[in-house]
Amino acid sequence: MGSKIYVGGLPFATTDAELQQVFSAHGSVESARVITDKFTGRSRGFGFVEMSSNAEAQSAIQALNGTYLDGRSLTVNEARSQEKGSGFGAGRSGEKREGGGQRQPNSRLRQR
């Protein structure tokens, strides 16, 4: 089973192949993906790498966290699983907001 790694602070010109090359020095890379904006296609400056084993992933994290790639400092750590309901439209508790109540008339407006 592989281990997924979060990589932040990527230069915006970094490609999937370049990300894979950087991590392959520390073990077998199963996948490497730079996350892009769905509208513009431009890199969002972070990505994910999946290594073949947890030991290789830990080695890569130790070796690459805080290093520089094209002048930008990388943040490399274990990827956290995405929480359910953390997308748009969710309230603080992760549940959708309910519309609410009847509208009260503005007391400063005159009735005719």
N, C-alpha and C positions, 0 to 999 in steps of 0.2 A: 504494500500500500504506500502511495506517495505522500509527500508532505507539501502543503501549499504555503508559499511565502509571499508576503506583500512587499513591494518595492516602491517607495515614494521618492520624490525629488528627481525623477528622471528628466533629462534634457528633452525638450519637446520634439527633437528630431530623431530620437531613439526609435528603432524598429524592433519588431518581434525577434528577428534574426540576431540583431546586436545584443539584445537582452539575453537571449539564449547563449550566445558566445561568452558573455561575461560570467554567467553562472556555470557553464560547462567546465570551467577550470576547477570546480569544487565538487564535481560528481555528474551523474547522469541526469540530464534534464528531460523530463517527460513532455513539458509544454512551457512556453513563455509567451505572454500576451501583454502588450501595451494597450491600456484602455483608452479609447478615443471617444470624442463627443459624437453623439449619434446624428446631430444636425450638420456639423461642419466637417467631421472626419478628422479633426485636429487632435493630437495627443492631449490627454488631461494631466500628464506628468506623473502618472503612476501605472503600475502593472502588477501582474502575478506570475510567479514561476512555480512549477510543480516539479519537485525532485523525486527520484526513484525511492529514496529511503529517508527516514527521519534523521539518521546520522549525517547523511550528505546535506540535508537541509540545515541542520544545526551548524555544520562546518561552514556553509555558505553565509549564513547569518553572521557568525562570528567574524569571518574574514571580510565581508563587504559592508556591514553597517558602519556608517560614518565615513566611508571612502568617497572619493570624488570621481565623477564620470563627466567628462567635458565641462569641468568647472562647477558642477552642481553636486552638493553633498547628498548621498543616498541614505535613506532610512530603510533598513531591511529588518523585518521581523516576521514572526509567524502570522499568517493570515487568520483573521477571526471570521467565524461564520456570520453571514448576514442575518440580522434579526428580522423575524417575520413582522410585517406591518410597519417597517421603517421608511417606506417610500412616501411619495407626495400624498397629501390629503389625510395623513394620519395625525391624530392628536398626540399629546405627550405620552399617553398611556399606550399608544400604538393602535388605538381604535379610531374608527372614522368618527368625525364630529357629526352631531345631529343638528339639524336646523332648529331654530327654537322660538317658541312662544308667539304670542300675538303682538303685533306692533302697537305701541302706545302712541296716541296722538301727541303732537308737540304742543305743550301748554302755552307757548309764546305766540302761536298763530291764532288769529281771530277766526271765530266761526261766523259764517254769513248766514 
